[in-house]
Amino acid sequence: MPPAEDPPRVYEIRIAGHPSTEEALALQDPIQRLLCPDPDHAPPCEVPWSFTVADDGPDDDSTALVLGVYASRGQARRLAAQVRTLVGGGRAVAVSEGDAGEWGELVEQYGFERGLR
Protein backbone atom coordinates (compact mmCIF):
# COMPACT_ATOMS: atom_id res chain seq x y z
CA MET A 1 0.00 0.00 0.00
CA PRO A 2 1.50 3.40 -1.01
CA PRO A 3 1.95 5.99 1.76
CA ALA A 4 -0.85 8.52 2.12
CA GLU A 5 -0.18 12.11 1.08
CA ASP A 6 0.25 14.52 3.95
CA PRO A 7 -2.65 16.91 4.53
CA PRO A 8 -2.80 20.09 2.45
CA ARG A 9 -1.24 23.29 3.70
CA VAL A 10 0.07 26.49 2.18
CA TYR A 11 3.26 26.29 0.14
CA GLU A 12 5.06 29.03 -1.74
CA ILE A 13 6.74 28.35 -5.07
CA ARG A 14 9.16 31.22 -5.61
CA ILE A 15 10.40 31.99 -9.13
CA ALA A 16 13.37 34.29 -8.57
CA GLY A 17 15.63 36.57 -10.55
CA HIS A 18 13.36 38.96 -12.45
CA PRO A 19 14.83 42.40 -13.10
CA SER A 20 11.41 44.04 -12.80
CA THR A 21 7.97 43.47 -11.34
CA GLU A 22 6.51 43.60 -14.85
CA GLU A 23 8.74 40.76 -16.02
CA ALA A 24 7.81 38.67 -12.97
CA LEU A 25 4.09 39.29 -13.53
CA ALA A 26 4.42 38.29 -17.21
CA LEU A 27 4.89 34.69 -16.02
CA GLN A 28 1.45 34.61 -14.40
CA ASP A 29 -0.45 33.70 -17.58
CA PRO A 30 1.74 30.76 -18.66
CA ILE A 31 1.81 29.40 -15.10
CA GLN A 32 -1.95 29.88 -14.83
CA ARG A 33 -2.44 27.79 -17.99
CA LEU A 34 -0.14 25.15 -16.54
CA LEU A 35 -2.16 24.96 -13.31
CA CYS A 36 -5.56 25.23 -14.95
CA PRO A 37 -5.53 24.30 -18.66
CA ASP A 38 -9.35 24.53 -18.75
CA PRO A 39 -10.42 27.73 -16.95
CA ASP A 40 -14.09 26.85 -17.57
CA HIS A 41 -13.92 23.55 -15.65
CA ALA A 42 -16.41 22.80 -12.91
CA PRO A 43 -15.08 23.50 -9.42
CA PRO A 44 -13.18 22.64 -7.40
CA CYS A 45 -9.69 23.30 -8.69
CA GLU A 46 -7.41 20.41 -7.83
CA VAL A 47 -5.05 22.87 -6.14
CA PRO A 48 -6.13 26.39 -5.12
CA TRP A 49 -3.47 28.92 -6.13
CA SER A 50 -2.70 32.63 -6.17
CA PHE A 51 0.19 34.95 -7.07
CA THR A 52 2.11 37.78 -5.46
CA VAL A 53 5.50 39.40 -5.99
CA ALA A 54 8.31 39.88 -3.49
CA ASP A 55 11.88 41.11 -3.33
CA ASP A 56 14.38 38.32 -3.93
CA GLY A 57 16.37 39.33 -0.87
CA PRO A 58 17.92 42.24 1.01
CA ASP A 59 21.11 42.14 -1.09
CA ASP A 60 19.38 41.69 -4.43
CA ASP A 61 17.55 44.23 -6.61
CA SER A 62 15.56 41.56 -8.43
CA THR A 63 11.96 40.49 -7.96
CA ALA A 64 10.42 37.07 -7.41
CA LEU A 65 7.03 35.88 -8.58
CA VAL A 66 5.55 33.88 -5.71
CA LEU A 67 2.94 31.23 -6.46
CA GLY A 68 0.95 30.29 -3.37
CA VAL A 69 -0.73 26.88 -3.42
CA TYR A 70 -2.82 24.95 -0.93
CA ALA A 71 -1.64 21.40 -1.47
CA SER A 72 0.09 18.40 0.02
CA ARG A 73 3.89 18.50 0.14
CA GLY A 74 4.06 16.05 -2.77
CA GLN A 75 1.66 18.10 -4.90
CA ALA A 76 3.61 21.30 -4.15
CA ARG A 77 6.88 19.65 -5.16
CA ARG A 78 5.35 18.31 -8.39
CA LEU A 79 3.95 21.75 -9.22
CA ALA A 80 7.34 23.34 -8.53
CA ALA A 81 8.97 20.84 -10.91
CA GLN A 82 6.42 21.70 -13.62
CA VAL A 83 6.99 25.44 -13.08
CA ARG A 84 10.78 24.86 -13.21
CA THR A 85 10.37 23.11 -16.57
CA LEU A 86 8.11 25.89 -17.86
CA VAL A 87 10.42 28.78 -16.92
CA GLY A 88 13.63 27.01 -17.92
CA GLY A 89 17.03 26.97 -16.30
CA GLY A 90 17.47 30.73 -16.20
CA ARG A 91 15.29 31.17 -13.11
CA ALA A 92 15.67 29.65 -9.66
CA VAL A 93 12.47 27.91 -8.52
CA ALA A 94 12.15 26.94 -4.86
CA VAL A 95 9.29 25.54 -2.80
CA SER A 96 8.79 26.16 0.92
CA GLU A 97 5.99 26.18 3.45
CA GLY A 98 4.01 29.39 3.45
CA ASP A 99 2.16 31.30 6.12
CA ALA A 100 -1.55 30.36 6.05
CA GLY A 101 -2.37 33.83 7.42
CA GLU A 102 -0.78 35.48 4.40
CA TRP A 103 -2.59 33.16 1.99
CA GLY A 104 -5.95 32.97 3.76
CA GLU A 105 -7.91 33.09 0.50
CA LEU A 106 -6.38 29.75 -0.55
CA VAL A 107 -7.44 28.05 2.68
CA GLU A 108 -10.93 29.55 2.38
CA GLN A 109 -11.22 28.54 -1.29
CA TYR A 110 -10.20 24.97 -0.48
CA GLY A 111 -12.76 24.72 2.33
CA PHE A 112 -15.55 26.41 0.37
CA GLU A 113 -15.07 24.34 -2.79
CA ARG A 114 -15.04 21.11 -0.84
CA GLY A 115 -17.98 22.02 1.40
CA LEU A 116 -15.86 22.06 4.55
CA ARG A 117 -17.32 25.30 5.89
C-alpha positions as CSV (number, residue, x, y, z in Angstrom):
1,M,0.0,0.0,0.0
2,P,1.5,3.4,-1.0
3,P,2.0,6.0,1.8
4,A,-0.9,8.5,2.1
5,E,-0.2,12.1,1.1
6,D,0.3,14.5,3.9
7,P,-2.6,16.9,4.5
8,P,-2.8,20.1,2.4
9,R,-1.2,23.3,3.7
10,V,0.1,26.5,2.2
11,Y,3.3,26.3,0.1
12,E,5.1,29.0,-1.7
13,I,6.7,28.4,-5.1
14,R,9.2,31.2,-5.6
15,I,10.4,32.0,-9.1
16,A,13.4,34.3,-8.6
17,G,15.6,36.6,-10.6
18,H,13.4,39.0,-12.5
19,P,14.8,42.4,-13.1
20,S,11.4,44.0,-12.8
21,T,8.0,43.5,-11.3
22,E,6.5,43.6,-14.9
23,E,8.7,40.8,-16.0
24,A,7.8,38.7,-13.0
25,L,4.1,39.3,-13.5
26,A,4.4,38.3,-17.2
27,L,4.9,34.7,-16.0
28,Q,1.5,34.6,-14.4
29,D,-0.4,33.7,-17.6
30,P,1.7,30.8,-18.7
31,I,1.8,29.4,-15.1
32,Q,-1.9,29.9,-14.8
33,R,-2.4,27.8,-18.0
34,L,-0.1,25.1,-16.5
35,L,-2.2,25.0,-13.3
36,C,-5.6,25.2,-15.0
37,P,-5.5,24.3,-18.7
38,D,-9.4,24.5,-18.7
39,P,-10.4,27.7,-16.9
40,D,-14.1,26.9,-17.6
41,H,-13.9,23.6,-15.6
42,A,-16.4,22.8,-12.9
43,P,-15.1,23.5,-9.4
44,P,-13.2,22.6,-7.4
45,C,-9.7,23.3,-8.7
46,E,-7.4,20.4,-7.8
47,V,-5.0,22.9,-6.1
48,P,-6.1,26.4,-5.1
49,W,-3.5,28.9,-6.1
50,S,-2.7,32.6,-6.2
51,F,0.2,35.0,-7.1
52,T,2.1,37.8,-5.5
53,V,5.5,39.4,-6.0
54,A,8.3,39.9,-3.5
55,D,11.9,41.1,-3.3
56,D,14.4,38.3,-3.9
57,G,16.4,39.3,-0.9
58,P,17.9,42.2,1.0
59,D,21.1,42.1,-1.1
60,D,19.4,41.7,-4.4
61,D,17.5,44.2,-6.6
62,S,15.6,41.6,-8.4
63,T,12.0,40.5,-8.0
64,A,10.4,37.1,-7.4
65,L,7.0,35.9,-8.6
66,V,5.5,33.9,-5.7
67,L,2.9,31.2,-6.5
68,G,1.0,30.3,-3.4
69,V,-0.7,26.9,-3.4
70,Y,-2.8,25.0,-0.9
71,A,-1.6,21.4,-1.5
72,S,0.1,18.4,0.0
73,R,3.9,18.5,0.1
74,G,4.1,16.1,-2.8
75,Q,1.7,18.1,-4.9
76,A,3.6,21.3,-4.1
77,R,6.9,19.6,-5.2
78,R,5.4,18.3,-8.4
79,L,4.0,21.7,-9.2
80,A,7.3,23.3,-8.5
81,A,9.0,20.8,-10.9
82,Q,6.4,21.7,-13.6
83,V,7.0,25.4,-13.1
84,R,10.8,24.9,-13.2
85,T,10.4,23.1,-16.6
86,L,8.1,25.9,-17.9
87,V,10.4,28.8,-16.9
88,G,13.6,27.0,-17.9
89,G,17.0,27.0,-16.3
90,G,17.5,30.7,-16.2
91,R,15.3,31.2,-13.1
92,A,15.7,29.6,-9.7
93,V,12.5,27.9,-8.5
94,A,12.1,26.9,-4.9
95,V,9.3,25.5,-2.8
96,S,8.8,26.2,0.9
97,E,6.0,26.2,3.5
98,G,4.0,29.4,3.4
99,D,2.2,31.3,6.1
100,A,-1.5,30.4,6.1
101,G,-2.4,33.8,7.4
102,E,-0.8,35.5,4.4
103,W,-2.6,33.2,2.0
104,G,-6.0,33.0,3.8
105,E,-7.9,33.1,0.5
106,L,-6.4,29.8,-0.5
107,V,-7.4,28.1,2.7
108,E,-10.9,29.6,2.4
109,Q,-11.2,28.5,-1.3
110,Y,-10.2,25.0,-0.5
111,G,-12.8,24.7,2.3
112,F,-15.5,26.4,0.4
113,E,-15.1,24.3,-2.8
114,R,-15.0,21.1,-0.8
115,G,-18.0,22.0,1.4
116,L,-15.9,22.1,4.6
117,R,-17.3,25.3,5.9
